[in-house]
């Protein structure tokens, strides 16, 4: 008997909770997703989750938002996908647009004690997620070795394109070496997916907009010109939100649409907020001197920068799901999944560990949070709240 479908309200509320509590950047977000949807709710299997992470690392755009979109889609189709994205993005989008409209009284968020506590909570959550993923995806010596070598490579070569290269190397090693590890009767879960005709439609729309939107913006100017830059940035950025910074700087500051002090203030505030860093686009859209500005400008920028990710995921996901059913592809995905563990391990060290663990007291704090999460089985949201309060008490000015 098949289990009943996940309710749409459940998808929205679970991702909304994560949108309010998932601090720490993209890698931490993936840890929160793994903890919530793989271990706790069991909406998705560990190997299928790692496959989604690998897919979203290959695609341009915000990987954590794309994974959220994909999880929602696999549960309840397109509506579930948008509810997952909305819940995860809404809290940070509201805060960033609100900040642009005048919420400047928070001061230097980076030095706040509660932010220190949230960073340490992210250390615990990501460490726990990596441990759980490694147990499932690297259960033998070969895959563990591949994961560690992948992490070492990414710590040495930190340019974004190396992430894609390491995943491709992992796929090649898996294809050549891991075929014997696949169980002959291994079943793949059925998930909802768009038909091939619709997939081609989504991919075609992505390409058409990438060409036609700049032409329309150059011809008509105004909000079309401003918004096409956000669409182009979302289409071309690999490596997460931090890589987006120079693209958005060239789009806004270089054109005189946003002054540099406002740009940096918004970017600094975005580092201290939960949810995806791409919500920074909402801040820029609200302060943009070209286009509508204000609330409508913030919403337009936010939609434009995320639209490429939606079209690419909906266009590529059905082929990815079919690929997972081929035995040779499963072997390649075993290698890719091991490389994903290495990718998360490298990102766990830099920037999560290096920015949060600066002395022995903070290490002890993170160690206690990890123990409560891993061995006392406390929920991540409770760890986040407790860490914020503890950070405010210990490191508050």
HELIX and SHEET records of a PDB file:
HELIX    1   1 UNK A    8  UNK A   21  1                                  14    
HELIX    2   2 UNK A   26  UNK A   33  1                                   8    
HELIX    3   3 UNK A   34  UNK A   40  3                                   7    
HELIX    4   4 UNK A   46  UNK A   58  1                                  13    
HELIX    5   5 UNK A   63  UNK A  100  1                                  38    
HELIX    6   6 UNK A  109  UNK A  111  5                                   3    
HELIX    7   7 UNK A  113  UNK A  137  1                                  25    
HELIX    8   8 UNK A  141  UNK A  156  1                                  16    
HELIX    9   9 UNK A  160  UNK A  177  1                                  18    
HELIX   10  10 UNK A  179  UNK A  181  5                                   3    
HELIX   11  11 UNK A  196  UNK A  220  1                                  25    
HELIX   12  12 UNK A  222  UNK A  236  1                                  15    
HELIX   13  13 UNK A  241  UNK A  252  1                                  12    
HELIX   14  14 UNK A  260  UNK A  271  1                                  12    
HELIX   15  15 UNK A  277  UNK A  279  5                                   3    
HELIX   16  16 UNK A  280  UNK A  287  1                                   8    
HELIX   17  17 UNK A  294  UNK A  323  1                                  30    
HELIX   18  18 UNK A  327  UNK A  347  1                                  21    
HELIX   19  19 UNK A  348  UNK A  353  3                                   6    
HELIX   20  20 UNK A  354  UNK A  356  1                                   3    
HELIX   21  21 UNK A  360  UNK A  374  1                                  15    
HELIX   22  22 UNK A  380  UNK A  395  1                                  16    
END                                                                             
